[in-house]
Amino acid sequence: MNTLFVMTQGSYLHLERETLKLEVEKQTRLRVPMHHIGGIVLFGNVMVSPFALHRCAEDGRSVVMLTQQGRFKARLEGPQSGNVLLRRAQHQLLDDEARGLELIRSILAGKLQNCRAVLLRGAREALNQENADRLTLAANNLAGSLRALPGAADAEVLRGIEGQAAREYFDAFNALLRVNQDDFAMHGRNRRPPRDRINALLSFLYAMLTNECVSAIESVGLDPQVGYLHVLRPGRPALALDLMEEFRPLLADRLVLTLINRQQIQPKDFEERPGGSVQMSDDARKAIVTAWQQRKQDEIQHAVLGQSVPVGLIPMVQARLLARFIRGEADCYEPFIPR
């Protein structure tokens, strides 16, 4: 829950007894007791002493290195302590077509239902009837995609349903904006690099959400590289990408809309770079990280547990439910859908 995000370029982190000390131009800016920190995320040109890295590895704290714009570069972890029998079951599931398809259907059902919730809420709060109708139509189309999931014969068909649903969802995204519609207009989902302000915001938050899901998956002993919805590729955290699908609409997309509609993020917080890419300012990134950390403290009702859970712990809870399904202790995987 307590993640230290270091975004100031030229910062230096080092260990001083049991305290992590942050210096900028040899001036102390922050002191944090190590036992208060669950993980560290570094953006761009940030240096860390070897002793601080060793301590994090020994204690099981992850240190994630991102570019200044939030693209993943590297991750430091200590010795692997995953359950070898669980990972063996995870690999065997790749060859069990029926159970693998059932897992993919559950993941996509969670994603599509949460996408519909974002669209329907936007329709209720729309400023005009045209936007309300556009959002309602997109939500109805996603309902059709949900109905198509049980009849899909293989993983490729399911991926096709998901791709079409994602296009419907993002095509209606502009209707969710209540201010600065022209400045924040989205022209389809694009990345590497993002070519408009919305995509820059989404990519930044998706990168942080991926990191949360990798940490959750590793904490329960699963291999983040072995997924089912996302095709396996060297270096790709496929299982983390699978897990985050159900969280994208509620945790990342809704936060982007809140920041824009409350004007906490302004058009002036972005600049166009050579080649057509759009880049956020340092102040914008800090505002997003602050809002992200605050959002993680909010509590939300978890249907399976039957109790309220901090948002920041939802990936951990879902990773444990996923592990139960992979071990064969549960008949199905229950995605996270708020009640």
N, C-alpha and C positions, 0 to 999 in steps of 0.2 A: 504494500500500500504506500509506503514512504519511499518514493523514488526521487533521487536527486537529479535534476536536469541542469546541466551546465551549458550555457549558450553564449557566454561572453568570450569573444575570441581572444586568444592569448592567455587564457586562464591556466593556472597550475594547481593541481590537486596533490597533496601529499599527506602522509600520516604523521601525526604528532602524538605519541603515546596512544591513547584510545580515542583520539579525535581526528576527524578528517578536516583538513585546513585548506581553504581555497584562497589563492593569492592572484591578484591581477596587478602587473607591473610592480611586484614585490610588496604590494599593500594587501594586508589581510582583509578579505571581504566577507568571509563566512567561516564559522567553526561549527561542526556538527558531530556529536558523539556517534561512533560507529554503530552502536546498537540501535540507533534510531533510523538507520538507512537499510532499506530492503534491496535496493538496486541503484545503479548509476547509469545515466544516459548522457553521452557527450556529443555535442554538435560542433563539427568543424575543427578548428585549430585549438584544441584543448589538450594539455599535457597532464600525464598522471605519473607519479613516481613509481618505480618498480615495487617498493615496499607496500604501497597502497594497493597495487594490483595483486600482489601476493596475498595480502590479507583478505581481499575480496574473494579471491579464488578459494582460500582455505575455509572461509565462513559460508561459502555458497551464494555469495552475492554476484549477480551478473553485472558486467560492465559492457555496455553497448555503445558502439561508435557509429555515428551517423555523419553524413555531410552536413554542411551548414543549412542546407535546404531540407534535410530530414531523410535523405536516402540512406538505406542500410549499407554499412561497409564491413563491420566486423563485430564479433561478440566473444567476450572472454568468459569462460565457465571453468569451474573447478573440476576435479575428478568425477566421472560419471558414476551415479549411484542408482541408475534405473534398474527396475526389476527385470531380469533377463527373461523370465517366463512370460511376463506381460509383453515384452517386446517380441518374443517368439510368436505369441498369439496375434500381435499386430501384423507381423509379416505373413502369417498363415491366412489372415483375413483377406489379403490381396487375392488369394486363390479361391476364396469362397464367394462365388459370383452372387448367389442369392442374398447372403447376409451383407455383402458389400453394397449391393443395390439398395437394400433396405436402409442402410446407413446414409447413403447419398440422398435418398428420398426424404429422410428425416431432416437432414441438414438443409435441403432446399425448401422443405415445407416451413421450417423455422424462418429462413431468410425471407421467403415470399410473404408470409403472414406479417412479419415485422415491417416489410416494405409497404404492404397495404395499410398498416396502422399509421405510418407516416403520411401516406397520401390521404387517407380518410380524415385524419386530424387536420391536415392542411385544407381539405375541402370545407370542413366545418368553420375554419378560421379565415377563409379566403376573403379578400377585400371586395371581390366582385363575382357575379354569377358565372362569367366566362371561365375564370380560373377554377371555381368550384366544380363546374361541369367537366373541365379538362382533367382535374384530379380524380373525380369520381369515375370517369371513363377509364383512366389508367388503372385505378383500383379494381374495377370490374374485369379488366383484361388480365390482371394478375390473379384474380380469382379463377379465371379460366385456366391459367397456367397451373394453379394448384390442383385443379380437377384432373389435369393431364398427367400428373406425376405417377399415380398408381398404375397407369397403363403403359408406362415407358418400359420397353423390353431390355434396354441395356444402358450402360453409363453414358455412351455418346448421345443417345436420345435425351437423357436427363440433362446433359450439358447443353444441348440445343434448346431445351425448354428454358433453362436458366438464362442463357444468352438472350433469348427473345424477351423474357421478362425484364432483364436488366435494361435493355434498350427502351422498353415501355416506361420503366420507372424513371430513368434519367431524361427521357424526352419530356416528361411532365415536371421535371425538377424546377424549372423556372417559375412555374405557377405557384410554388411554395414560398417565393420571395415576396415580402411586403414592402421593402424599401430598396432603392438603388437597383431596380430590376435591369436596367440597361447595362450598368457598370458590372453587375455580377451575372449577366446572362451566361448560361452554360450551353456550349455547342457540342453536345455529346461527351461521353466519358473519354478523356485522353490523359496520357501520362508519359513520363520519360522523354521529353519534359512536359509538364502541364502547360496548356496553351491558353488558359483563361483563369480568372481569379478563383472560381468555384473549384476547378480541378486542382489548383495549387493547394487550397485548403483541404480538400478531400485526401489528396495524396499524402499530405503531412500527417493528418490524423490516422490514416490507414497504416502508415509506417509505425506509429506509436502503438496502435492496436495490435499489429502483427507482433511487436515485441512483447506485449502483455500475454498474447496467446502462446508464443514460444516458451516463455517462462512458466506458464501454467502447465503446459504439456510436459515439459521436462521435470517439473516438480512432482508429477504423479508417476514418473518413470517411463513415459512413452517417448518414442523417437519422432521429433518434429518433422523429419524429412520424409516419413512414410505416410502418405495421405491416400485418399480414395476419390474424392471429387476432383481435385487438382492432379493433373498428370505428373508423374514423378520425373524430376530433372535434377541433375547434380547441383547441389548447393541451394536448392529451393525448399523452404520449409512447408511442404505440401500439407501436412496435417494441421499446422497452425493456420494456414490459409483456409482450410476446410472449416476449422472451428470458428474463425472470425466472421464467416459469412453471415451467421445469424445475428452477430453483434453490430455489423456495419450500419444498418439503418437507425438503430436505437441509440448507439453510443457515439458514432462518428457523424453520420448525416444530420441527425437532430441537433447536435452541438454546432455544426457549421451553420445551420439555419438560424439557430438562436443567436449566434455571434453576429450574423449579418442583420437579422431583423431587429435586434436591439442596438444596432450600430456600434457594437463594441469593436468590430472590424470595419474599416472604411476603405473605399476604393483607393485612396491615397497611400494605403499600406502596401501597395504592390507596384512593381515596375516591370516593364517589358525588357527582355534581354535580347541580344542578337540571336537570330534564328527563330524568333516568335515565341520563345518560352516566357512564362510569367513567374516572377520570384517575389516572395514576401519579404517585408522588412524585418529587421531584428525585433523591433517593438511588437509587430504582429505575431511573430513566433512566440514571444514571451507571453503575450495575452492569451494565446491558444493553449500553451502549456499550463498556465495558471487556471484557466477554465476547465481544462481536462482533469487536473488534479482535484479541483472542487467537485466536478461531476462524479469522480470516483468515490467521494465520501457520501453521496446521496444513497438512500436506501430504497430498495425496490422489492416488491413481493415476488418470491420465487414459487412457482406453482408446484414443482415437485417436492421441494422442501417444506412448503406450507408455512413459510415465515419470511420476514423481511431480511434482505442481505445487502450489504454495501455494494454498490455498482462495481467497485474495483475488484471485488472477489468473485464476480460472476464467471469470468473465464476459468478461474480455479475450480469452481463448483462444476461447471460444464465439462472440464477436462476429467474430473473424477467420474462423472456420469458416463463419459465416453469410454474411460478405462473399464468400467463395469460391463459395458456392452461388449467390448473387445475380448474381455476374459470369459464371456459367456454367462455372466451372473445376472444379466438383464436381457429380456426378450427384444427390447428395442432401445434406441437412443432417443431421449426426450430433449428436443432443442429448447432453448430459452425463449419463451413467449410470455411477456408480462400479462398478468390477469387484471 
